[in-house]
Amino acid sequence: MAKDLTTDELVKARAITEFDLQLALDAAEADPDIEMVELGAGYALNLPAALRASSFAGLALAKPNATPMLKRAAVRTAILLARPVKV
C-alpha cells in the first residue's frame, strides 16, 4: 500500500500549487475555527489536526507576542508537514 504524501511532497509533485497553499493559509487566517481547508481541486486537510501535530505551530500560536508573520509561517509549516486526504 502506498503511503499518503505530505502537502510538501504534493507541492513538489505539482499536485497542489503554491497558489493553492496560499489560499489555504488565507482561509485559515480568515476563519481560525475552520475545520477543513481545500488544497487545490483534489485534496483537503483537517487544519486543527495539522496544527495539533506541529509543536512549532502550537508554541507560535499560543505565544501572545508572536508576530503575524511568525504565526503564518508556523501554520504554513504545519500544513506542509501534514498529510491531506484526496477528495
C-alpha positions in Angstrom: 0.0 0.0 0.0 1.3 3.4 -0.9 1.9 5.9 1.8 -0.1 9.1 2.0 2.1 12.0 0.8 2.7 15.2 2.8 1.5 18.5 1.4 5.1 19.4 0.8 5.5 16.3 -1.3 2.3 17.0 -3.2 3.5 20.6 -3.9 6.8 19.2 -5.3 4.9 16.7 -7.4 2.7 19.6 -8.6 -0.5 18.0 -7.4 -1.0 21.1 -5.3 0.2 24.5 -6.4 1.8 27.2 -4.3 -1.3 29.3 -5.1 -3.5 26.6 -3.5 -1.3 26.6 -0.5 -1.6 30.4 -0.2 -5.4 30.2 -0.5 -5.4 27.6 2.4 -3.3 29.9 4.5 -5.6 32.8 3.8 -8.7 30.7 4.7 -7.1 29.6 8.0 -6.2 33.3 8.8 -9.7 34.5 7.9 -11.5 31.8 10.0 -9.5 30.4 12.9 -12.2 27.9 13.6 -12.1 26.3 10.1 -12.1 22.5 10.2 -11.1 21.5 6.7 -9.2 23.5 4.1 -9.2 22.7 0.5 -5.8 22.3 -1.2 -6.5 22.6 -4.9 -9.1 20.6 -6.7 -8.3 17.2 -5.3 -7.2 17.4 -1.6 -8.4 18.6 1.7 -6.7 19.0 5.1 -8.0 18.8 8.6 -6.4 22.0 9.8 -6.9 21.6 13.6 -5.3 18.1 13.4 -2.4 19.5 11.4 -1.8 22.3 14.0 -2.0 19.9 16.9 0.6 17.7 15.3 3.1 20.5 15.0 4.8 21.6 18.2 6.2 24.6 16.4 2.7 25.8 15.4 1.3 25.2 18.9 4.1 27.2 20.5 3.9 30.1 18.0 0.1 30.4 18.0 0.0 30.3 21.8 2.7 33.0 22.2 0.9 36.3 22.8 3.7 38.4 21.4 4.3 36.3 18.3 4.1 38.4 15.1 1.5 37.7 12.5 4.4 36.6 10.1 5.6 34.0 12.6 2.1 32.7 13.1 1.6 32.4 9.4 4.9 30.7 9.0 4.0 28.2 11.7 0.7 27.4 10.1 2.4 27.0 6.7 4.9 24.6 8.2 2.1 22.6 9.8 0.2 22.4 6.5 3.3 21.4 4.6 4.1 18.6 7.1 0.5 17.3 7.2 -0.9 14.5 5.0 -4.1 15.8 3.2 -6.8 13.4 2.1 -7.8 13.0 -1.5 -11.4 14.2 -2.1 
